[in-house]
């Protein structure tokens, strides 16, 4: 593992020199406490830094006490960074083992920083598709997943085997890139994506759980919370009414809500 300490923050990097990944830890972390690991996965064409600026996860590292990893996808021939998250979104020109790459970073965190063994994955768009792929292929390594504006594979058989995982799905009803209502042959709707994980977790019912304001629209609680109940794991859908693919998020409110859910015991 390559260590790189910065004067301004307790930062290290993990991974190979060709694909090193920054790690942000609480400012008072003593190197002994076993902390959870959170991966923030950027969307298609974005970067880890821009994704963190947009969602504000690094601002919550001290409050929620976790290691934040900010990995980068790889460039396609069109120059856009992406994750190989499945056939719909957004395969590279050559198949890449991004699952293995991320699990390798997770292994380093456990071996070298004494982190907790099960990690959290949260992504936007292509990054959300990738968080779902991680839950499909390595559920035993997952504490919780979540994301904004992504989906599970269209064919349920592509993710039909494995343990349940706690899952938080956030989606705007006016999303034109990854439509909330799904796209025939490409990806199912947001409710259907959530329902698959609810079924795996043995959920028996759903209930409304209020509203919240995750955007910068003052005084408007645009997000409707639906919770699946009777489950072995937590499964929720947060629907952002009249909201597009890249909502005008309020970073602090959004990161507090998302991380509070993802890191809840």
C-alpha angles and dihedrals in degrees: 000000000000112000118205116174118194126205093229099050142010093259130159133168129229131195132044123322088251092057107018118170127209119235122202117197133182112285092238097043108137097201092249106077113091103231130187119255122230121194116202109201118199127223129251111299094007132103135230092252094051091046091054092046089053098047102028099222094147090059089064100050094100095041098049096027107228141130110254118209119197106193126180126226121222129264120257122212088272089059096248119132114234146158121244091238100151143299096301101042119049126324118180119232088260122033112261128194097232090155089060092044093054094043088051090056089048090052091052092051091053096043100041106026099030092239124168112277098235116065138199121236121197126170146166122236105315086017090055090051086052093051088053090050090053090053091048096050104030109022091150089064095050130095093179140329132210144160152163124252100354137112147205120258117288092236109064089206089069087071104022102121131061146058124308119263132200105253135189116192120190119185140164119231092221095051107139097178097054102013117222090225092051132240121261111253094002110064138340125245123278092254091049092049090054093043091059092058091042090055091049090051091051095244115176105192146359133236137188112248104189133263137282141189112242096158135070092254099118117230095003119114096202098166120086116198122215118184126196112221139202089041136143088223135028115267123176141166119209109194116200105207118222090359129136135219094280105035121200091251127196096229098209097044092044097047092045092051096043098043093042088058097041095049098041114122 
